[in-house]
């Protein structure tokens, strides 16, 4: 590969060159990242230390929280460091690693969200068979398939990116390494590679979104036959899921299901699926979920009381 490139690092142009905007973004994204870590760790610990872990929905939610931490951590710490006045450079190897991590964890998140929609569909549409269809063995299998799907999606993306020759500019007009900005600075015709990237990433995002959309339409249609109390509880849970899906999938579809080129809006849309959506996930799933709130209170109150009793 050394014969195909004469650069060892890239320069990330970031979100803005204005120092005031950079300072504002530094404070904002540092707050977002800390909130994301604290929120998702609270969910993880609360689920792991309570009976909720035995319920499929919360089993998948704990996976989603883990993936959110990994996914955002592949981009945000570097972004925060660059905004603080770092060099804004990234080595070739770290750039390729970032491309792989983004697509690997991002696609797993898509598959976990799809699994959560499947779980809600079975719970609401086939409640009598729920514990048989969505048992722990099948939950483990679904989680394994999600991780395998992430690998199947991301390794071809990485392979195509590694094969790109770079012999001119090393400036990436983005705040992280992504395939479309890299295609823009590659010194070769990248049309076919761009089409393959769209076919891979765009198809994963669009097909998953269609499956989710159809699932929730069927769920909402089925809720007409439920009691008012049952409808209320189910709608509250589904509303949380639908909010997360819109926040994550809307920008993702714009980012990858389109002609293989770059737009000025790309950075703004990327902020939604790399930082904003993962940050809001804990809030959305806890504030609208009574079971989750009660479990968190119980787990953390027990921990506080046990500490006080030891003292």
N, C-alpha and C positions, 0 to 999 in steps of 0.2 A: 504493500500500500504506500510505502514511502515514495515509490516511483510515480504515483498518481497525485501526490500533493507535496507542496513545498512550504506548508505552514504547520506549525506545532500548536498554535492556539488561536482562538477566536476572540474578537472584541464584541461584547454585548452592548448595543446602543441604549438599551433600557427603555424606560417609559418617557423620560423627558430630560433635556439638558439644563432646564431651569433649576437653580439651586433651591429656591423656595418650594417648588413643587416636589423636588426630591426629598426635602426635609419633611414636608407634609406626608408624603407617601411612606417614608420610613416609619413615622409614628403610627400611621394608620395600619400598615401591614404588620408591624411588630405587634400591635394590639390584636389584630386579626389572628395572627399565628399563635400567640400565647392563648387567646380565647379558644382557638381550635384544639390545641393540645390539651388544655385543662378540661374543656367540655367533653371531648372524645374519651379522655382517660377516665373521667367521672362515670361516663356511660359504661365503659369497659369493666371497671371495677365493680360498679353497682350491679351489673348483670351477672358477672362471674361469681359474686358473693351472695347471690340471692336465688330463689327457686325459678326466677324468670329465665335463667339460662336453659332450663329444660323445655321452654316453649320455643317452637321453630322461629317465630317472628323475631324474638329477642336474640336467638342464636345468630340469625342473619344480621341483625342490627349490630351485634358485637363485632362481626366480621367487617361490616361497613365502617365502623369506627376505626378499626385497625388499619383498613385500607386508606381511609381518609388521612390518617396521620402519615403513613408511608408516602402516599401520592403527593400531598402538599409539601412534605419535607424534602422531596426531590427537587423542588424549585424555590420555595419561599426563603429558606435561610440564605441562599446565594443572592436572591433579589434584595433582601434586607441589608446584607453586607455591602452590596454594590451601591445601594442608596445612601449608606452611611459614609461613602467616600472611598470605597474600594476601587481597585484597578479596573473592574468590569471586564476582566479577561477570564477566559475559561480554556483549559487545555483541550486538545483534540480528544483525548481519551475520556475526559470527564464530560465533554459535550456529547459523545456517543453514548456514554452511560446514562446521561440525562434523557436523551431521546428514548432509550430503551425503558428506563424507569417510568417515564411519563406514560408511554403507551401500555406498558405492562400493568401498572397499578390502575391506570384510567380504564382499561378494558375490563379488569376484574371488578371495578366499581360498577360498571355498566351491567355486568352479568349478575352481581349480587343484588342490584336494584331490581333486575328482572326476576330473580328468585324470590324477592320479597313480594313482588306483585303476584307471582304464582301462589305463594303462601296465603295471601289475602283472598285470592280467587277461590282456593280450596276451602278456606275457613268460612267464607260467606256463602258460596254456591253449593258446597258439598259438606256441610258441617258434621253430618253423621259419620262420614268416612275420613274426617280430617286427620285424626291421630294414626290412622292406618296408612293413608297416602303420604303424609308428611311426618314420618317417624324419624328418629335420630339417625338411623343408618342412611336414609335417603337425604337427610340434611347434610351429613358429612360428604355424601357422594356429590350433591349439588355444589357444595363449597369446593370440592376437589376439581370438578368440571370447570368451575369459574376460574380457578388458578391455572388449570391446563389451557383454557380458552385464552387467558391473558398471554400465556407463553406462545401459543399458536398465532396470535395476532401480532405480538411485538417482535418476535425474532425475524420475520420477513421484513418488517419496517427497518429494523436495525441493519439487516443485511444489505438492503437497498441503499441506506444512508452511508454505510461504510465504503461501498463501492464508488461513491461520488468522488471525482477528482477536484481538488481545490488548488488553484494555481494563481489566483488573482487576489481580489479583496478578501479580507478575513473579518469584515464587519457584518455582524448579524443584526438586522433591524428588529430586535425583539428583546425581551428580558430573560428568555431562556432558550435553550437549543431545541428547535422544533424542525420538522422535516421541510415544510414549505419555505421558511426563511433560508434554510441550507441549500435547497434547490436553486434559489435565486442567485446565490454566489458561486455555485459550482461552475467550472469552466468546461461544460459539455451540454449537449442537448438533453434536457431533463423532461421532455414532454411525456415519454412512455413511463418513466419513473413516477411522475406526478399522477398520471392516470391510475397506475397500480396502487399508489398511496390512497387516492380517493376511493378506489374500488375496495380496498381493505378497510381503512378507518371509517369511511363514509357508510359502507354497507353495515358494519358492526353497529354504528350509532343509529342508523335509520331503521334497520330491521328490529333492533332491540326496542326502539321507541314505538314502533308500530305494534309490537307484541304487548308492550306496557299499555298503550292506548286502548287496544282491543280488550285487554284484561279488565281495565277499570270501567270501560263502557258496559261490559257484561256484568260486572259487580254492581254498578249503579242501577242497571236494569233489574237485577235480581233483588235489590233492596226494596223494591216496591211491595214485595210480598212479606216483608218483615214488620215486626211491631215498631211503634214509634221510638221506643227506647233502644231497640236493636239497631234501627236505622241510624239513630243519633250516634251510638258508640262506633258503628262501622264507618260512618261518614267521617267522624273525627280522625280515626286511624288512617283511612284512605286519603283524606285531605292532606295529612302530613306527608304521605308517600308522593302524592301528585305534586305538591309544592317542591319537594326535592328533585323529582324527575324534571320538572320544567326548568328549575334553576340550573341543573347540570346538562340536560340534553339540548336545550335551546341553543346556547352558545357552542356546544360541541358539534351539533349538526351544521351550524353556520361555519364553523372552523374547518370542517373536513368534507362535507357533502356539497362540493362546489368545484369550479375549475381550479386546477392546481396553480394558484398564484397567490400573492400576498396583498392585503389591503391595510390601510391605516387603522381601521377599526379592529384588526386582529388582536392587538394587545389588550384592548378593553374587554372584548369578549372572552379572551383567555383568562383574564382575572376572575371571571365568574366561575369557570370550571376548575381553576387551579387553587383559588383561595376562598372566594366568597361562598360558593355552594358548600364546600366541606366545613366552613366555619359555622354556617347556619344549620347544618344537619343536627348537631346536638340540641340546639334550641327548638327546632321544629319537632323533633321526636320526643322531647321531654315536656315542653310547655303544653302540648296538646294531648298528652298521654298520661292519664291518671295513674295507671298501673306503674309506669316508669317513675313518676314523681313519688308515689308512695314507697316504692322499692328503694329509691335513692335516700329518702328520709330515714327509712328503717336501717339501711346499711350504715349510713354515716352517723346516725344517732347512736347506734350500737357501738360503733368504733369510738365515739367521743365518750360514752359512758364507761366503756371498758378501760379507756386511758385514765379517766378520773378515778375509777375504782382502784387501779394499780397505784395511782399517786396517793 
